[in-house]
Amino acid sequence: MSDNNFVRVRQEAEKVGVEFIDLKMLDLVGRLHHLSLPFSRFSESVCQNGIGFDGSSYGFLKVENSDMVLVPDLATARLDPFRKRTTMTMFAEARLTDADRTPFSQDGRVIARKAEQALSEAGVADKSHWGPEYEFYIFEEAEYTSETNDSTFGIHSSENFYHNAYHACNPFDKHDDFRDDVCAVMAEFGIPVRYHHHEVGGQGQQEIEGWFADLATTGDHAVLTKYILFNLAAQQGLKVTFMPKPMFDNAGSGWHVHQFLTKEGRNVFNDDSGYANLSETAMHYIGGILTHAAALCAFTNPSTNSFKRLVPGFEAPTVRTFGRSNRGAAIRIPSYVKDPEMRRIEYRPPDLTANPYLCCSAILMAGLDGIINKIDPVEAGFTPADSPSSESPQVDFLPRSLDDALDALEMDHQFLMRSDVFPEPLIRRWLDLKRDEINALNGRPHPFEYTMYFDF
């Protein structure tokens, strides 16, 4: 349902006998929350003034002054197939409690729209397009615990390939029907799918590749795709995880995002005479992303587990460079793209422990900074591996840990604050939250440390 008119949304809901309205919103770090209200309470007043909630529980405000309101986004209304009673679900936005119900500047959906606006105001383009790849694992069993004297995990898959599992066929691909179900529900939610398949990981790794949408909608699609996967898995007794590196010595799961910019409907990344058919604008966009890649990792790879994926040997990006068909580079330029209007780049480091709105907004702001400042990636030292230069290209690695990424963000975040897209209080809050996560992990013995040191 795309109409943002309250009367029409209510009429559509009445036709199908909706009993409850469900409002969904991510907290700051990217976990999904929801609130349900009886349909009889669904009024124009609720849609204008919102419903009160505790912003401190979402990581937004301090507990001493945490009153906020959730305001429904009627344009995102859909029937929720996972509720027993007929329920219409929609996203909500965090607003302040002033008379104008001012949008909260740290809400990810607000930031996504401001990033798109900054792009338009710069005169570079009027729209960004994002094509996500969802990688995840399916396990039949998953158990884990972390107590004072007990720290274990166990994950089990009935798949056990002794050959390349990439695009493996049924009956060896045990979850192709499950992916069919997921894609069918995604279609009901209006989420376009390009294709799905088994991924490289031989014990249940999957991929569903989405199709292009604007930045804020791509964030919505990511949130709903995870919601669909988790619910369908629960119904079928399965366990789904987007954890970047759930198993030792196995492929990790990323959230690669293809992207390009358009102005008046034309792709500004295309130039048949440029490197890999990319325009100067696209090259500057690449230069901006690679220049700020270390700081970006704080938003694109915001978990301690993220950096166990970003290691050599598993087709994961490790190097701050770009190139055609190079899956070890941070930026890959797909060489199979023939349509000039689909000319694009793929940024490979992100994973879905990220808040997808903050992740894509940060990437866009880095690219925009590169365009505005005309950062040539080759002159900046990020020479592609397939360069004809006789000199060996510089090797500049992505951060090796979340701690390093946070340090980089602390030193390099002005590009995010252009046009007030990322408020500085959010960046400070993010640094504090993520350093708390690091401290929580560092203070606990790791099970493998017992193997290494218990009888030392």
C-alpha positions as a Markdown table, in Angstrom:
| # | Residue | x | y | z |
|---|---|---|---|---|
| 1 | Met | 0.0 | 0.0 | 0.0 |
| 2 | Ser | 1.7 | 3.2 | -1.2 |
| 3 | Asp | -1.0 | 5.8 | -0.5 |
| 4 | Asn | -0.1 | 7.9 | 2.5 |
| 5 | Asn | -3.7 | 9.0 | 3.1 |
| 6 | Phe | -5.2 | 8.0 | 6.4 |
| 7 | Val | -8.8 | 7.5 | 5.1 |
| 8 | Arg | -7.7 | 5.2 | 2.3 |
| 9 | Val | -5.5 | 3.1 | 4.6 |
| 10 | Arg | -8.2 | 2.8 | 7.2 |
| 11 | Gln | -10.8 | 1.8 | 4.5 |
| 12 | Glu | -8.4 | -0.9 | 3.1 |
| 13 | Ala | -7.9 | -2.2 | 6.6 |
| 14 | Glu | -11.6 | -2.4 | 7.3 |
| 15 | Lys | -12.2 | -4.4 | 4.0 |
| 16 | Val | -9.9 | -7.2 | 5.2 |
| 17 | Gly | -11.1 | -7.1 | 8.8 |
| 18 | Val | -7.9 | -5.8 | 10.5 |
| 19 | Glu | -8.0 | -6.1 | 14.3 |
| 20 | Phe | -4.6 | -4.7 | 15.2 |
| 21 | Ile | -2.2 | -2.1 | 14.0 |
| 22 | Asp | 1.5 | -2.9 | 14.5 |
| 23 | Leu | 4.3 | -0.3 | 14.5 |
| 24 | Lys | 7.8 | -1.4 | 13.9 |
| 25 | Met | 11.1 | 0.6 | 14.4 |
| 26 | Leu | 14.8 | -0.1 | 14.8 |
| 27 | Asp | 16.7 | 1.0 | 17.8 |
| 28 | Leu | 20.0 | 2.8 | 17.4 |
| 29 | Val | 22.1 | -0.3 | 16.9 |
| 30 | Gly | 19.7 | -2.0 | 14.6 |
| 31 | Arg | 17.4 | -4.4 | 16.6 |
| 32 | Leu | 13.8 | -4.4 | 15.7 |
| 33 | His | 11.1 | -3.4 | 18.2 |
| 34 | His | 7.3 | -3.2 | 17.8 |
| 35 | Leu | 4.2 | -1.9 | 19.5 |
| 36 | Ser | 0.6 | -3.1 | 18.7 |
| 37 | Leu | -2.7 | -1.3 | 19.2 |
| 38 | Pro | -6.3 | -2.3 | 18.7 |
| 39 | Phe | -7.6 | -1.2 | 15.3 |
| 40 | Ser | -10.3 | 0.9 | 17.2 |
| 41 | Arg | -7.4 | 3.1 | 18.4 |
| 42 | Phe | -6.1 | 3.8 | 14.9 |
| 43 | Ser | -7.1 | 7.4 | 14.3 |
| 44 | Glu | -5.9 | 10.5 | 12.5 |
| 45 | Ser | -4.8 | 11.8 | 15.9 |
| 46 | Val | -2.5 | 8.8 | 16.4 |
| 47 | Cys | -1.1 | 9.3 | 12.9 |
| 48 | Gln | -0.4 | 13.0 | 13.6 |
| 49 | Asn | 0.6 | 13.1 | 17.2 |
| 50 | Gly | 2.0 | 9.6 | 17.7 |
| 51 | Ile | 2.1 | 7.2 | 20.6 |
| 52 | Gly | 4.4 | 7.8 | 23.5 |
| 53 | Phe | 7.4 | 5.5 | 24.2 |
| 54 | Asp | 10.6 | 5.3 | 26.2 |
| 55 | Gly | 13.4 | 6.5 | 23.9 |
| 56 | Ser | 16.1 | 5.4 | 26.4 |
| 57 | Ser | 15.2 | 1.8 | 25.8 |
| 58 | Tyr | 15.9 | 2.3 | 22.1 |
| 59 | Gly | 19.4 | 3.8 | 22.9 |
| 60 | Phe | 18.2 | 7.2 | 21.8 |
| 61 | Leu | 18.0 | 9.4 | 24.9 |
| 62 | Lys | 19.1 | 9.3 | 28.5 |
| 63 | Val | 16.6 | 7.9 | 31.0 |
| 64 | Glu | 16.3 | 11.3 | 32.8 |
| 65 | Asn | 14.6 | 12.8 | 29.7 |
| 66 | Ser | 13.4 | 9.9 | 27.5 |
| 67 | Asp | 9.8 | 10.7 | 26.4 |
| 68 | Met | 9.3 | 10.4 | 22.7 |
| 69 | Val | 6.5 | 9.5 | 20.3 |
| 70 | Leu | 6.2 | 6.9 | 17.5 |
| 71 | Val | 4.5 | 8.3 | 14.4 |
| 72 | Pro | 3.2 | 5.8 | 11.9 |
| 73 | Asp | 4.4 | 5.9 | 8.3 |
| 74 | Leu | 1.2 | 5.0 | 6.4 |
| 75 | Ala | 3.0 | 4.6 | 3.1 |
| 76 | Thr | 4.6 | 1.4 | 4.5 |
| 77 | Ala | 1.4 | -0.3 | 5.6 |
| 78 | Arg | 1.2 | -4.1 | 4.8 |
| 79 | Leu | -0.7 | -7.1 | 6.2 |
| 80 | Asp | 1.5 | -9.0 | 8.6 |
| 81 | Pro | 1.3 | -12.8 | 7.7 |
| 82 | Phe | 3.0 | -13.8 | 11.0 |
| 83 | Arg | 0.3 | -12.6 | 13.4 |
| 84 | Lys | -2.5 | -14.9 | 14.4 |
| 85 | Arg | -5.1 | -12.2 | 14.3 |
| 86 | Thr | -5.4 | -10.0 | 11.2 |
| 87 | Thr | -2.8 | -7.3 | 11.7 |
| 88 | Met | -1.7 | -4.4 | 9.6 |
| 89 | Thr | 2.0 | -3.5 | 10.1 |
| 90 | Met | 3.9 | -0.4 | 9.2 |
| 91 | Phe | 7.1 | 1.4 | 10.1 |
| 92 | Ala | 7.0 | 4.2 | 12.6 |
| 93 | Glu | 9.4 | 7.1 | 13.1 |
| 94 | Ala | 10.7 | 8.6 | 16.3 |
| 95 | Arg | 9.6 | 12.1 | 16.9 |
| 96 | Leu | 10.2 | 14.6 | 19.7 |
| 97 | Thr | 7.3 | 15.6 | 22.1 |
| 98 | Asp | 7.2 | 19.2 | 21.0 |
| 99 | Ala | 4.1 | 20.7 | 19.4 |
| 100 | Asp | 5.4 | 20.1 | 15.9 |
| 101 | Arg | 6.4 | 16.5 | 16.6 |
| 102 | Thr | 9.9 | 17.2 | 15.1 |
| 103 | Pro | 11.6 | 14.2 | 13.5 |
| 104 | Phe | 14.3 | 12.8 | 15.8 |
| 105 | Ser | 17.6 | 13.5 | 14.1 |
| 106 | Gln | 19.1 | 10.1 | 15.3 |
| 107 | Asp | 16.3 | 7.9 | 13.8 |
| 108 | Gly | 17.9 | 5.9 | 11.0 |
| 109 | Arg | 15.0 | 6.5 | 8.5 |
| 110 | Val | 15.3 | 10.2 | 9.1 |
| 111 | Ile | 19.1 | 10.0 | 8.5 |
| 112 | Ala | 18.6 | 8.0 | 5.3 |
| 113 | Arg | 16.2 | 10.7 | 3.9 |
| 114 | Lys | 18.6 | 13.5 | 4.9 |
| 115 | Ala | 21.5 | 11.7 | 3.1 |
| 116 | Glu | 19.5 | 11.5 | -0.1 |
| 117 | Gln | 18.6 | 15.2 | 0.3 |
| 118 | Ala | 22.3 | 16.1 | 0.8 |
| 119 | Leu | 23.0 | 14.3 | -2.5 |
| 120 | Ser | 20.3 | 16.3 | -4.3 |
| 121 | Glu | 21.3 | 19.6 | -2.8 |
| 122 | Ala | 24.9 | 19.1 | -3.9 |
| 123 | Gly | 23.7 | 18.9 | -7.5 |
| 124 | Val | 25.5 | 15.6 | -8.1 |
| 125 | Ala | 22.4 | 13.4 | -8.5 |
| 126 | Asp | 18.8 | 13.4 | -7.4 |
| 127 | Lys | 18.6 | 9.7 | -6.4 |
| 128 | Ser | 20.8 | 6.8 | -5.2 |
| 129 | His | 20.0 | 3.2 | -6.0 |
| 130 | Trp | 20.9 | 0.2 | -3.8 |
| 131 | Gly | 20.9 | -3.5 | -4.7 |
| 132 | Pro | 21.5 | -5.6 | -1.6 |
| 133 | Glu | 22.8 | -9.2 | -1.3 |
| 134 | Tyr | 21.5 | -11.0 | 1.8 |
| 135 | Glu | 23.9 | -13.8 | 3.0 |
| 136 | Phe | 22.9 | -15.9 | 6.0 |
| 137 | Tyr | 23.2 | -19.4 | 7.5 |
| 138 | Ile | 20.4 | -21.9 | 8.2 |
| 139 | Phe | 20.9 | -24.4 | 11.0 |
| 140 | Glu | 18.7 | -27.1 | 12.3 |
| 141 | Glu | 19.9 | -26.6 | 15.9 |
| 142 | Ala | 21.7 | -23.7 | 17.6 |
| 143 | Glu | 22.4 | -23.5 | 21.3 |
| 144 | Tyr | 24.7 | -21.1 | 23.2 |
| 145 | Thr | 25.3 | -19.9 | 26.7 |
| 146 | Ser | 27.7 | -17.4 | 28.4 |
| 147 | Glu | 27.7 | -17.7 | 32.2 |
| 148 | Thr | 30.3 | -17.1 | 34.8 |
| 149 | Asn | 31.6 | -20.7 | 34.7 |
| 150 | Asp | 30.1 | -21.9 | 31.4 |
| 151 | Ser | 30.6 | -20.5 | 27.9 |
| 152 | Thr | 29.7 | -22.7 | 25.0 |
| 153 | Phe | 28.0 | -22.7 | 21.6 |
| 154 | Gly | 26.8 | -25.5 | 19.2 |
| 155 | Ile | 25.4 | -25.1 | 15.8 |
| 156 | His | 24.4 | -28.0 | 13.6 |
| 157 | Ser | 23.4 | -28.4 | 9.9 |
| 158 | Ser | 22.4 | -31.6 | 8.1 |
| 159 | Glu | 24.4 | -30.3 | 5.1 |
| 160 | Asn | 28.0 | -31.4 | 4.8 |
| 161 | Phe | 29.5 | -30.8 | 1.4 |
| 162 | Tyr | 32.9 | -32.2 | 0.4 |
| 163 | His | 32.9 | -30.1 | -2.8 |
| 164 | Asn | 32.0 | -26.5 | -3.8 |
| 165 | Ala | 28.6 | -25.7 | -2.3 |
| 166 | Tyr | 28.2 | -22.5 | -4.4 |
| 167 | His | 24.9 | -22.9 | -6.4 |
| 168 | Ala | 24.7 | -26.5 | -5.1 |
| 169 | Cys | 21.6 | -28.3 | -6.5 |
| 170 | Asn | 18.8 | -30.2 | -4.6 |
| 171 | Pro | 18.6 | -32.7 | -3.0 |
| 172 | Phe | 21.9 | -31.5 | -1.6 |
| 173 | Asp | 20.7 | -28.0 | -1.3 |
| 174 | Lys | 18.3 | -28.8 | 1.5 |
| 175 | His | 16.7 | -25.4 | 1.9 |
| 176 | Asp | 15.7 | -24.3 | -1.6 |
| 177 | Asp | 12.0 | -24.7 | -0.8 |
| 178 | Phe | 12.5 | -22.6 | 2.3 |
| 179 | Arg | 14.1 | -19.8 | 0.2 |
| 180 | Asp | 11.1 | -20.1 | -2.2 |
| 181 | Asp | 8.8 | -19.5 | 0.8 |
| 182 | Val | 10.9 | -16.5 | 1.9 |
| 183 | Cys | 10.9 | -14.9 | -1.5 |
| 184 | Ala | 7.1 | -15.4 | -1.9 |
| 185 | Val | 6.5 | -13.5 | 1.4 |
| 186 | Met | 9.0 | -10.9 | 0.4 |
| 187 | Ala | 6.9 | -10.3 | -2.8 |
| 188 | Glu | 3.8 | -9.9 | -0.6 |
| 189 | Phe | 5.7 | -7.1 | 1.3 |
| 190 | Gly | 6.7 | -5.5 | -2.0 |
| 191 | Ile | 10.4 | -6.5 | -1.8 |
| 192 | Pro | 11.8 | -7.3 | -5.2 |
| 193 | Val | 14.1 | -10.4 | -5.5 |
| 194 | Arg | 16.5 | -10.9 | -8.3 |
| 195 | Tyr | 17.3 | -14.6 | -7.4 |
| 196 | His | 18.3 | -16.9 | -4.6 |
| 197 | His | 20.8 | -19.8 | -4.3 |
| 198 | His | 23.0 | -21.8 | -2.0 |
| 199 | Glu | 26.2 | -20.0 | -1.1 |
| 200 | Val | 29.8 | -21.1 | -0.7 |
| 201 | Gly | 29.4 | -22.2 | 3.0 |
| 202 | Gly | 29.0 | -26.0 | 3.0 |
| 203 | Gln | 26.9 | -26.1 | 6.1 |
| 204 | Gly | 23.8 | -24.2 | 5.3 |
| 205 | Gln | 24.9 | -20.8 | 3.8 |
| 206 | Gln | 22.3 | -19.1 | 1.7 |
| 207 | Glu | 21.9 | -16.0 | -0.5 |
| 208 | Ile | 18.9 | -14.0 | -1.6 |
| 209 | Glu | 19.8 | -11.1 | -3.9 |
| 210 | Gly | 17.4 | -8.2 | -3.9 |
| 211 | Trp | 16.9 | -5.5 | -6.5 |
| 212 | Phe | 17.4 | -1.8 | -6.6 |
| 213 | Ala | 15.5 | 0.8 | -4.5 |
| 214 | Asp | 16.3 | 4.1 | -3.0 |
| 215 | Leu | 18.3 | 4.4 | 0.2 |
| 216 | Ala | 15.4 | 4.6 | 2.8 |
| 217 | Thr | 13.4 | 1.9 | 1.1 |
| 218 | Thr | 16.5 | -0.4 | 0.9 |
| 219 | Gly | 16.8 | 0.0 | 4.7 |
| 220 | Asp | 13.1 | -0.9 | 5.1 |
| 221 | His | 13.5 | -4.0 | 2.8 |
| 222 | Ala | 16.5 | -5.1 | 4.9 |
| 223 | Val | 14.6 | -4.9 | 8.1 |
| 224 | Leu | 11.6 | -6.7 | 6.7 |
| 225 | Thr | 13.7 | -9.4 | 5.0 |
| 226 | Lys | 15.3 | -10.3 | 8.4 |
| 227 | Tyr | 11.8 | -10.2 | 10.0 |
| 228 | Ile | 10.5 | -12.6 | 7.3 |
| 229 | Leu | 13.4 | -15.0 | 7.6 |
| 230 | Phe | 13.4 | -15.2 | 11.4 |
| 231 | Asn | 9.6 | -15.8 | 11.5 |
| 232 | Leu | 9.5 | -18.4 | 8.7 |
| 233 | Ala | 12.5 | -20.2 | 10.3 |
| 234 | Ala | 10.7 | -20.3 | 13.7 |
| 235 | Gln | 7.6 | -21.7 | 12.0 |
| 236 | Gln | 9.7 | -24.5 | 10.4 |
| 237 | Gly | 11.9 | -25.3 | 13.4 |
| 238 | Leu | 15.0 | -23.8 | 11.9 |
| 239 | Lys | 17.5 | -21.3 | 13.1 |
| 240 | Val | 18.6 | -18.4 | 10.8 |
| 241 | Thr | 21.6 | -16.1 | 11.6 |
| 242 | Phe | 23.1 | -13.1 | 9.9 |
| 243 | Met | 26.1 | -13.3 | 12.2 |
| 244 | Pro | 29.1 | -12.5 | 10.0 |
| 245 | Lys | 31.3 | -15.4 | 11.1 |
| 246 | Pro | 29.3 | -18.1 | 12.9 |
| 247 | Met | 31.8 | -20.9 | 12.2 |
| 248 | Phe | 35.5 | -21.3 | 12.3 |
| 249 | Asp | 37.2 | -22.0 | 8.9 |
| 250 | Asn | 34.0 | -21.5 | 7.0 |
| 251 | Ala | 32.8 | -18.7 | 4.7 |
| 252 | Gly | 31.3 | -15.6 | 6.5 |
| 253 | Ser | 28.1 | -13.8 | 5.6 |
| 254 | Gly | 28.1 | -10.2 | 4.3 |
| 255 | Trp | 25.6 | -7.7 | 3.1 |
| 256 | His | 27.1 | -6.5 | -0.2 |
| 257 | Val | 25.4 | -3.4 | -1.6 |
| 258 | His | 25.5 | -2.6 | -5.3 |
| 259 | Gln | 24.9 | 1.1 | -5.9 |
| 260 | Phe | 24.7 | 3.9 | -8.5 |
| 261 | Leu | 23.4 | 7.4 | -8.8 |
| 262 | Thr | 21.0 | 9.0 | -11.3 |
| 263 | Lys | 20.2 | 12.5 | -12.3 |
| 264 | Glu | 17.0 | 13.2 | -14.2 |
| 265 | Gly | 16.7 | 9.4 | -14.7 |
| 266 | Arg | 20.2 | 8.9 | -16.2 |
| 267 | Asn | 23.0 | 6.9 | -14.6 |
| 268 | Val | 25.8 | 9.3 | -13.8 |
| 269 | Phe | 28.2 | 6.4 | -13.1 |
| 270 | Asn | 28.2 | 5.4 | -16.8 |
| 271 | Asp | 31.0 | 6.4 | -19.2 |
| 272 | Asp | 32.0 | 4.0 | -22.0 |
| 273 | Ser | 35.4 | 5.6 | -22.3 |
| 274 | Gly | 36.3 | 5.4 | -18.5 |
| 275 | Tyr | 38.0 | 2.6 | -16.5 |
| 276 | Ala | 35.5 | -0.3 | -16.4 |
| 277 | Asn | 33.0 | 2.0 | -18.2 |
| 278 | Leu | 32.8 | 4.2 | -15.1 |
| 279 | Ser | 32.5 | 8.0 | -15.3 |
| 280 | Glu | 34.7 | 10.5 | -13.5 |
| 281 | Thr | 31.9 | 11.0 | -11.0 |
| 282 | Ala | 31.9 | 7.3 | -10.2 |
| 283 | Met | 35.6 | 7.3 | -9.8 |
| 284 | His | 35.4 | 10.2 | -7.3 |
| 285 | Tyr | 32.6 | 8.4 | -5.5 |
| 286 | Ile | 34.9 | 5.3 | -5.2 |
| 287 | Gly | 37.7 | 7.6 | -4.0 |
| 288 | Gly | 35.6 | 9.0 | -1.2 |
| 289 | Ile | 34.5 | 5.6 | 0.0 |
| 290 | Leu | 38.0 | 4.2 | 0.0 |
| 291 | Thr | 39.4 | 7.3 | 1.7 |
| 292 | His | 36.9 | 6.9 | 4.5 |
| 293 | Ala | 36.7 | 3.1 | 4.5 |
| 294 | Ala | 38.3 | 2.7 | 7.9 |
| 295 | Ala | 35.7 | 5.0 | 9.6 |
| 296 | Leu | 32.9 | 3.5 | 7.6 |
| 297 | Cys | 33.6 | 0.1 | 9.1 |
| 298 | Ala | 32.3 | 1.4 | 12.4 |
| 299 | Phe | 28.8 | 1.6 | 10.8 |
| 300 | Thr | 29.1 | -1.1 | 8.1 |
| 301 | Asn | 30.8 | -3.7 | 10.3 |
| 302 | Pro | 29.7 | -2.8 | 13.8 |
| 303 | Ser | 30.3 | -6.0 | 15.7 |
| 304 | Thr | 33.4 | -7.7 | 17.1 |
| 305 | Asn | 32.4 | -10.7 | 15.1 |
| 306 | Ser | 32.4 | -8.7 | 11.8 |
| 307 | Phe | 36.2 | -8.6 | 11.7 |
| 308 | Lys | 36.5 | -12.4 | 11.9 |
| 309 | Arg | 34.8 | -12.4 | 8.5 |
| 310 | Leu | 37.1 | -9.8 | 7.0 |
| 311 | Val | 40.1 | -12.1 | 6.7 |
| 312 | Pro | 41.9 | -13.6 | 3.6 |
| 313 | Gly | 40.9 | -16.9 | 2.1 |
| 314 | Phe | 37.1 | -16.7 | 2.1 |
| 315 | Glu | 36.3 | -14.3 | -0.8 |
| 316 | Ala | 35.9 | -11.6 | 1.9 |
| 317 | Pro | 37.1 | -8.0 | 1.2 |
| 318 | Thr | 40.3 | -7.2 | 3.1 |
| 319 | Val | 42.0 | -4.5 | 1.0 |
| 320 | Arg | 41.1 | -0.9 | 0.5 |
| 321 | Thr | 41.1 | -0.9 | -3.3 |
| 322 | Phe | 38.8 | -1.4 | -6.2 |
| 323 | Gly | 38.8 | -3.4 | -9.4 |
| 324 | Arg | 36.9 | -5.4 | -12.0 |
| 325 | Ser | 35.6 | -8.7 | -10.7 |
| 326 | Asn | 37.9 | -8.6 | -7.7 |
| 327 | Arg | 36.1 | -10.1 | -4.7 |
| 328 | Gly | 39.0 | -9.5 | -2.4 |
| 329 | Ala | 38.7 | -5.7 | -2.9 |
| 330 | Ala | 36.5 | -3.5 | -0.9 |
| 331 | Ile | 34.9 | -2.3 | -4.1 |
| 332 | Arg | 34.2 | -4.6 | -7.0 |
| 333 | Ile | 33.0 | -3.4 | -10.4 |
| 334 | Pro | 30.8 | -6.1 | -11.8 |
| 335 | Ser | 32.1 | -6.9 | -15.3 |
| 336 | Tyr | 28.9 | -8.7 | -16.4 |
| 337 | Val | 26.8 | -5.4 | -16.4 |
| 338 | Lys | 26.2 | -4.5 | -20.1 |
| 339 | Asp | 23.3 | -2.1 | -19.7 |
| 340 | Pro | 24.8 | 1.4 | -19.4 |
| 341 | Glu | 21.9 | 2.5 | -17.2 |
| 342 | Met | 22.8 | -0.2 | -14.7 |
| 343 | Arg | 26.5 | 0.6 | -14.5 |
| 344 | Arg | 27.4 | 0.3 | -10.8 |
| 345 | Ile | 29.9 | -0.5 | -8.1 |
| 346 | Glu | 29.5 | -3.1 | -5.3 |
| 347 | Tyr | 30.7 | -2.3 | -1.8 |
| 348 | Arg | 31.6 | -5.6 | -0.2 |
| 349 | Pro | 32.6 | -5.0 | 3.5 |
| 350 | Pro | 29.1 | -4.5 | 5.1 |
| 351 | Asp | 27.3 | -7.2 | 7.1 |
| 352 | Leu | 23.8 | -7.2 | 8.6 |
| 353 | Thr | 24.9 | -6.7 | 12.2 |
| 354 | Ala | 24.7 | -3.1 | 10.9 |
| 355 | Asn | 21.7 | -0.8 | 11.2 |
| 356 | Pro | 21.0 | -0.8 | 7.4 |
| 357 | Tyr | 19.9 | 2.9 | 7.4 |
| 358 | Leu | 23.0 | 4.1 | 9.0 |
| 359 | Cys | 25.2 | 1.8 | 7.0 |
| 360 | Cys | 24.0 | 2.9 | 3.6 |
| 361 | Ser | 23.8 | 6.6 | 4.6 |
| 362 | Ala | 27.4 | 6.5 | 5.8 |
| 363 | Ile | 28.5 | 5.0 | 2.5 |
| 364 | Leu | 26.6 | 7.6 | 0.5 |
| 365 | Met | 28.1 | 10.4 | 2.5 |
| 366 | Ala | 31.6 | 9.1 | 1.9 |
| 367 | Gly | 30.9 | 8.8 | -1.8 |
| 368 | Leu | 29.4 | 12.3 | -1.9 |
| 369 | Asp | 32.5 | 13.6 | -0.1 |
| 370 | Gly | 34.7 | 12.1 | -2.8 |
| 371 | Ile | 32.6 | 13.7 | -5.6 |
| 372 | Ile | 32.6 | 17.1 | -4.0 |
| 373 | Asn | 36.3 | 17.0 | -3.3 |
| 374 | Lys | 37.2 | 15.3 | -6.6 |
| 375 | Ile | 39.1 | 12.5 | -4.8 |
| 376 | Asp | 40.8 | 10.4 | -7.5 |
| 377 | Pro | 41.2 | 6.9 | -6.1 |
| 378 | Val | 44.4 | 6.2 | -8.0 |
| 379 | Glu | 46.0 | 9.5 | -7.0 |
| 380 | Ala | 44.9 | 8.8 | -3.4 |
| 381 | Gly | 46.9 | 5.5 | -3.6 |
| 382 | Phe | 44.1 | 3.0 | -4.1 |
| 383 | Thr | 45.4 | 1.6 | -7.4 |
| 384 | Pro | 43.4 | -1.3 | -8.7 |
| 385 | Ala | 45.0 | -4.7 | -8.9 |
| 386 | Asp | 44.5 | -4.9 | -12.7 |
| 387 | Ser | 46.2 | -1.5 | -13.3 |
| 388 | Pro | 48.6 | -1.5 | -16.2 |
| 389 | Ser | 51.1 | 0.4 | -14.0 |
| 390 | Ser | 54.5 | -1.3 | -13.8 |
| 391 | Glu | 54.7 | -0.6 | -10.1 |
| 392 | Ser | 53.0 | -2.9 | -7.6 |
| 393 | Pro | 49.8 | -1.3 | -6.3 |
| 394 | Gln | 49.7 | -0.1 | -2.8 |
| 395 | Val | 48.2 | -2.6 | -0.3 |
| 396 | Asp | 46.1 | -0.8 | 2.3 |
| 397 | Phe | 44.0 | -3.1 | 4.5 |
| 398 | Leu | 40.6 | -2.5 | 6.1 |
| 399 | Pro | 40.6 | -2.3 | 10.0 |
| 400 | Arg | 41.4 | -5.6 | 11.7 |
| 401 | Ser | 39.1 | -5.0 | 14.7 |
| 402 | Leu | 36.0 | -3.1 | 15.8 |
| 403 | Asp | 38.3 | -1.1 | 18.1 |
| 404 | Asp | 40.4 | 0.1 | 15.2 |
| 405 | Ala | 37.3 | 1.0 | 13.2 |
| 406 | Leu | 35.9 | 3.1 | 16.2 |
| 407 | Asp | 39.3 | 4.9 | 16.5 |
| 408 | Ala | 39.1 | 5.7 | 12.8 |
| 409 | Leu | 35.5 | 7.0 | 13.2 |
| 410 | Glu | 36.6 | 9.2 | 16.1 |
| 411 | Met | 39.3 | 10.8 | 14.0 |
| 412 | Asp | 37.3 | 10.9 | 10.7 |
| 413 | His | 33.6 | 11.8 | 10.8 |
| 414 | Gln | 33.3 | 15.3 | 9.4 |
| 415 | Phe | 32.1 | 13.9 | 6.1 |
| 416 | Leu | 29.2 | 12.3 | 7.9 |
| 417 | Met | 28.1 | 15.6 | 9.4 |
| 418 | Arg | 27.8 | 17.4 | 6.0 |
| 419 | Ser | 24.3 | 19.0 | 5.8 |
| 420 | Asp | 23.7 | 17.8 | 9.4 |
| 421 | Val | 23.0 | 14.2 | 8.1 |
| 422 | Phe | 24.7 | 12.5 | 11.0 |
| 423 | Pro | 24.4 | 14.5 | 14.3 |
| 424 | Glu | 27.6 | 14.5 | 16.3 |
| 425 | Pro | 25.7 | 13.3 | 19.5 |
| 426 | Leu | 24.8 | 10.1 | 17.5 |
| 427 | Ile | 28.4 | 9.5 | 16.6 |
| 428 | Arg | 29.5 | 10.0 | 20.2 |
| 429 | Arg | 26.7 | 7.7 | 21.4 |
| 430 | Trp | 27.6 | 5.1 | 18.8 |
| 431 | Leu | 31.3 | 5.1 | 19.9 |
| 432 | Asp | 30.2 | 4.6 | 23.6 |
| 433 | Leu | 27.8 | 1.8 | 22.8 |
| 434 | Lys | 30.2 | -0.1 | 20.6 |
| 435 | Arg | 33.1 | 0.3 | 23.1 |
| 436 | Asp | 30.8 | -1.1 | 25.8 |
| 437 | Glu | 30.3 | -4.2 | 23.5 |
| 438 | Ile | 34.1 | -4.6 | 23.1 |
| 439 | Asn | 34.6 | -4.4 | 26.8 |
| 440 | Ala | 31.9 | -6.9 | 27.4 |
| 441 | Leu | 33.7 | -9.4 | 25.2 |
| 442 | Asn | 37.2 | -8.6 | 26.3 |
| 443 | Gly | 36.4 | -9.3 | 29.9 |
| 444 | Arg | 35.2 | -12.9 | 29.3 |
| 445 | Pro | 37.4 | -15.9 | 28.6 |
| 446 | His | 37.0 | -17.5 | 25.2 |
| 447 | Pro | 36.4 | -21.2 | 25.0 |
| 448 | Phe | 39.4 | -21.7 | 22.8 |
| 449 | Glu | 41.6 | -20.0 | 25.4 |
| 450 | Tyr | 41.0 | -23.1 | 27.5 |
| 451 | Thr | 42.4 | -25.3 | 24.7 |
| 452 | Met | 45.4 | -23.0 | 24.5 |
| 453 | Tyr | 46.2 | -22.1 | 28.1 |
| 454 | Phe | 44.3 | -24.2 | 30.7 |
| 455 | Asp | 47.1 | -26.6 | 31.3 |
| 456 | Phe | 49.9 | -24.2 | 30.4 |
